[in-house]
Amino acid sequence: MHINWGSLGIVFVVALASVVVLASLFSFGVVGLSQRESARESGASGTGPLAGAVVCFAACAAIVGYGIYLIVA
């Protein structure tokens, strides 16, 4: 049995980068939601942080959906 180490390394790097991006986007979304709550408590509308959080969560859902598509297709 022969293992193509170059391809395995590429898969590892891409998977590691994907995990970092996905975790960062999710944490930015959570921070945006908490900033919205802080803004609402101080009397501001908080729509900016909410919009940012929605974009981050939508990007997370798109990345996960694309990954599932790649596995199934």
N, CA and C atoms as an extended XYZ file, in Angstrom:
219
Properties=species:S:1:pos:R:3:atomname:S:1:resname:S:1:resid:I:1 pbc="F F F"
N         0.851       -1.174        0.000 N   MET     1
C         0.000        0.000        0.000 CA  MET     1
C         0.896        1.236        0.000 C   MET     1
N         0.539        2.191       -0.849 N   HIS     2
C         1.336        3.413       -0.983 CA  HIS     2
C         0.502        4.609       -0.515 C   HIS     2
N         1.078        5.433        0.329 N   ILE     3
C         0.402        6.634        0.819 CA  ILE     3
C         1.020        7.842        0.143 C   ILE     3
N         0.195        8.647       -0.471 N   ASN     4
C         0.657        9.875       -1.100 CA  ASN     4
C         0.722       10.956       -0.016 C   ASN     4
N         1.884       11.157        0.558 N   TRP     5
C         2.044       12.047        1.702 CA  TRP     5
C         1.802       13.501        1.329 C   TRP     5
N         2.109       13.879        0.112 N   GLY     6
C         1.874       15.245       -0.324 CA  GLY     6
C         0.392       15.595       -0.315 C   GLY     6
N        -0.420       14.695       -0.845 N   SER     7
C        -1.871       14.915       -0.857 CA  SER     7
C        -2.446       14.894        0.554 C   SER     7
N        -1.940       14.006        1.387 N   LEU     8
C        -2.396       13.949        2.770 CA  LEU     8
C        -2.063       15.239        3.504 C   LEU     8
N        -0.895       15.796        3.249 N   GLY     9
C        -0.513       17.070        3.854 CA  GLY     9
C        -1.400       18.212        3.399 C   GLY     9
N        -1.755       18.225        2.111 N   ILE    10
C        -2.656       19.263        1.595 CA  ILE    10
C        -4.022       19.152        2.250 C   ILE    10
N        -4.533       17.949        2.389 N   VAL    11
C        -5.827       17.749        3.044 CA  VAL    11
C        -5.770       18.224        4.493 C   VAL    11
N        -4.675       17.940        5.178 N   PHE    12
C        -4.526       18.372        6.565 CA  PHE    12
C        -4.514       19.891        6.674 C   PHE    12
N        -3.770       20.553        5.813 N   VAL    13
C        -3.675       22.018        5.857 CA  VAL    13
C        -5.023       22.662        5.549 C   VAL    13
N        -5.718       22.152        4.554 N   VAL    14
C        -7.022       22.703        4.193 CA  VAL    14
C        -8.026       22.477        5.320 C   VAL    14
N        -8.002       21.311        5.922 N   ALA    15
C        -8.911       21.033        7.035 CA  ALA    15
C        -8.610       21.923        8.233 C   ALA    15
N        -7.351       22.127        8.537 N   LEU    16
C        -6.961       22.989        9.649 CA  LEU    16
C        -7.384       24.430        9.392 C   LEU    16
N        -7.164       24.924        8.175 N   ALA    17
C        -7.572       26.287        7.827 CA  ALA    17
C        -9.082       26.434        7.899 C   ALA    17
N        -9.815       25.428        7.455 N   SER    18
C       -11.275       25.481        7.499 CA  SER    18
C       -11.780       25.544        8.939 C   SER    18
N       -11.171       24.785        9.807 N   VAL    19
C       -11.571       24.796       11.214 CA  VAL    19
C       -11.312       26.160       11.837 C   VAL    19
N       -10.168       26.747       11.536 N   VAL    20
C        -9.840       28.062       12.091 CA  VAL    20
C       -10.823       29.118       11.588 C   VAL    20
N       -11.115       29.107       10.295 N   VAL    21
C       -12.049       30.087        9.729 CA  VAL    21
C       -13.443       29.897       10.308 C   VAL    21
N       -13.911       28.666       10.381 N   LEU    22
C       -15.256       28.411       10.886 CA  LEU    22
C       -15.393       28.790       12.353 C   LEU    22
N       -14.414       28.443       13.154 N   ALA    23
C       -14.466       28.795       14.581 CA  ALA    23
C       -14.390       30.305       14.768 C   ALA    23
N       -13.573       30.983       13.965 N   SER    24
C       -13.475       32.440       14.060 CA  SER    24
C       -14.777       33.118       13.669 C   SER    24
N       -15.376       32.674       12.581 N   LEU    25
C       -16.650       33.262       12.163 CA  LEU    25
C       -17.726       33.064       13.227 C   LEU    25
N       -17.785       31.876       13.794 N   PHE    26
C       -18.798       31.619       14.812 CA  PHE    26
C       -18.569       32.488       16.046 C   PHE    26
N       -17.301       32.618       16.458 N   SER    27
C       -17.028       33.435       17.644 CA  SER    27
C       -17.287       34.913       17.370 C   SER    27
N       -17.015       35.394       16.149 N   PHE    28
C       -17.362       36.781       15.808 CA  PHE    28
C       -18.877       36.981       15.841 C   PHE    28
N       -19.627       35.964       15.428 N   GLY    29
C       -21.086       36.053       15.508 CA  GLY    29
C       -21.576       36.145       16.940 C   GLY    29
N       -20.992       35.359       17.819 N   VAL    30
C       -21.374       35.405       19.232 CA  VAL    30
C       -21.012       36.762       19.842 C   VAL    30
N       -19.838       37.292       19.479 N   VAL    31
C       -19.440       38.614       19.975 CA  VAL    31
C       -20.406       39.680       19.462 C   VAL    31
N       -20.822       39.571       18.213 N   GLY    32
C       -21.785       40.523       17.667 CA  GLY    32
C       -23.114       40.491       18.402 C   GLY    32
N       -23.564       39.313       18.758 N   LEU    33
C       -24.817       39.220       19.525 CA  LEU    33
C       -24.672       39.823       20.908 C   LEU    33
N       -23.518       39.609       21.539 N   SER    34
C       -23.334       40.187       22.871 CA  SER    34
C       -23.185       41.707       22.794 C   SER    34
N       -22.566       42.221       21.734 N   GLN    35
C       -22.471       43.669       21.568 CA  GLN    35
C       -23.840       44.279       21.307 C   GLN    35
N       -24.693       43.539       20.630 N   ARG    36
C       -26.055       44.033       20.408 CA  ARG    36
C       -26.781       44.183       21.734 C   ARG    36
N       -26.623       43.201       22.610 N   GLU    37
C       -27.273       43.281       23.915 CA  GLU    37
C       -26.738       44.467       24.717 C   GLU    37
N       -25.434       44.684       24.654 N   SER    38
C       -24.846       45.823       25.365 CA  SER    38
C       -25.351       47.142       24.808 C   SER    38
N       -25.478       47.211       23.482 N   ALA    39
C       -25.975       48.437       22.859 CA  ALA    39
C       -27.432       48.676       23.225 C   ALA    39
N       -28.216       47.632       23.292 N   ARG    40
C       -29.638       47.785       23.637 CA  ARG    40
C       -29.796       48.249       25.080 C   ARG    40
N       -28.926       47.779       25.961 N   GLU    41
C       -28.996       48.202       27.360 CA  GLU    41
C       -28.637       49.673       27.526 C   GLU    41
N       -27.753       50.169       26.643 N   SER    42
C       -27.353       51.580       26.745 CA  SER    42
C       -28.267       52.500       25.947 C   SER    42
N       -29.287       51.968       25.315 N   GLY    43
C       -30.269       52.783       24.619 CA  GLY    43
C       -30.090       52.880       23.120 C   GLY    43
N       -29.055       52.289       22.551 N   ALA    44
C       -28.845       52.307       21.102 CA  ALA    44
C       -29.645       51.181       20.451 C   ALA    44
N       -29.725       51.221       19.121 N   SER    45
C       -30.537       50.213       18.432 CA  SER    45
C       -29.840       48.861       18.359 C   SER    45
N       -28.547       48.848       18.109 N   GLY    46
C       -27.815       47.586       18.055 CA  GLY    46
C       -27.994       46.822       16.766 C   GLY    46
N       -28.429       47.503       15.691 N   THR    47
C       -28.649       46.789       14.425 CA  THR    47
C       -27.340       46.452       13.714 C   THR    47
N       -26.305       47.266       13.894 N   GLY    48
C       -25.015       46.983       13.259 CA  GLY    48
C       -24.405       45.678       13.737 C   GLY    48
N       -24.264       45.511       15.052 N   PRO    49
C       -23.721       44.228       15.536 CA  PRO    49
C       -24.616       43.035       15.187 C   PRO    49
N       -25.920       43.253       15.166 N   LEU    50
C       -26.826       42.161       14.795 CA  LEU    50
C       -26.626       41.764       13.340 C   LEU    50
N       -26.469       42.754       12.468 N   ALA    51
C       -26.246       42.450       11.047 CA  ALA    51
C       -24.928       41.699       10.861 C   ALA    51
N       -23.895       42.116       11.581 N   GLY    52
C       -22.623       41.411       11.499 CA  GLY    52
C       -22.721       39.981       11.992 C   GLY    52
N       -23.471       39.781       13.076 N   ALA    53
C       -23.646       38.430       13.610 CA  ALA    53
C       -24.409       37.545       12.630 C   ALA    53
N       -25.430       38.101       12.008 N   VAL    54
C       -26.211       37.328       11.034 CA  VAL    54
C       -25.336       36.934        9.847 C   VAL    54
N       -24.493       37.859        9.378 N   VAL    55
C       -23.593       37.544        8.267 CA  VAL    55
C       -22.612       36.440        8.661 C   VAL    55
N       -22.064       36.514        9.868 N   CYS    56
C       -21.124       35.490       10.320 CA  CYS    56
C       -21.797       34.124       10.438 C   CYS    56
N       -22.987       34.082       11.015 N   PHE    57
C       -23.693       32.810       11.152 CA  PHE    57
C       -24.127       32.261        9.795 C   PHE    57
N       -24.497       33.140        8.869 N   ALA    58
C       -24.863       32.695        7.521 CA  ALA    58
C       -23.650       32.118        6.802 C   ALA    58
N       -22.494       32.742        6.988 N   ALA    59
C       -21.272       32.209        6.378 CA  ALA    59
C       -20.923       30.851        6.976 C   ALA    59
N       -21.106       30.695        8.279 N   CYS    60
C       -20.871       29.390        8.915 CA  CYS    60
C       -21.799       28.328        8.326 C   CYS    60
N       -23.061       28.666        8.184 N   ALA    61
C       -24.020       27.713        7.633 CA  ALA    61
C       -23.675       27.367        6.183 C   ALA    61
N       -23.226       28.356        5.416 N   ALA    62
C       -22.853       28.098        4.024 CA  ALA    62
C       -21.643       27.183        3.927 C   ALA    62
N       -20.657       27.392        4.785 N   ILE    63
C       -19.456       26.549        4.775 CA  ILE    63
C       -19.798       25.121        5.169 C   ILE    63
N       -20.605       24.963        6.197 N   VAL    64
C       -21.005       23.618        6.625 CA  VAL    64
C       -21.844       22.939        5.544 C   VAL    64
N       -22.758       23.682        4.951 N   GLY    65
C       -23.580       23.125        3.874 CA  GLY    65
C       -22.751       22.700        2.678 C   GLY    65
N       -21.757       23.499        2.322 N   TYR    66
C       -20.881       23.138        1.200 CA  TYR    66
C       -20.066       21.896        1.547 C   TYR    66
N       -19.625       21.787        2.775 N   GLY    67
C       -18.887       20.591        3.182 CA  GLY    67
C       -19.746       19.340        3.105 C   GLY    67
N       -20.981       19.445        3.538 N   ILE    68
C       -21.893       18.300        3.428 CA  ILE    68
C       -22.162       17.958        1.974 C   ILE    68
N       -22.304       18.990        1.129 N   TYR    69
C       -22.504       18.761       -0.299 CA  TYR    69
C       -21.315       18.014       -0.909 C   TYR    69
N       -20.108       18.403       -0.528 N   LEU    70
C       -18.920       17.730       -1.049 CA  LEU    70
C       -18.843       16.282       -0.612 C   LEU    70
N       -19.293       15.991        0.595 N   ILE    71
C       -19.260       14.615        1.074 CA  ILE    71
C       -20.303       13.761        0.374 C   ILE    71
N       -21.495       14.305        0.169 N   VAL    72
C       -22.598       13.533       -0.412 CA  VAL    72
C       -22.440       13.376       -1.921 C   VAL    72
N       -21.995       14.428       -2.593 N   ALA    73
C       -21.943       14.397       -4.069 CA  ALA    73
C       -20.801       13.599       -4.606 C   ALA    73
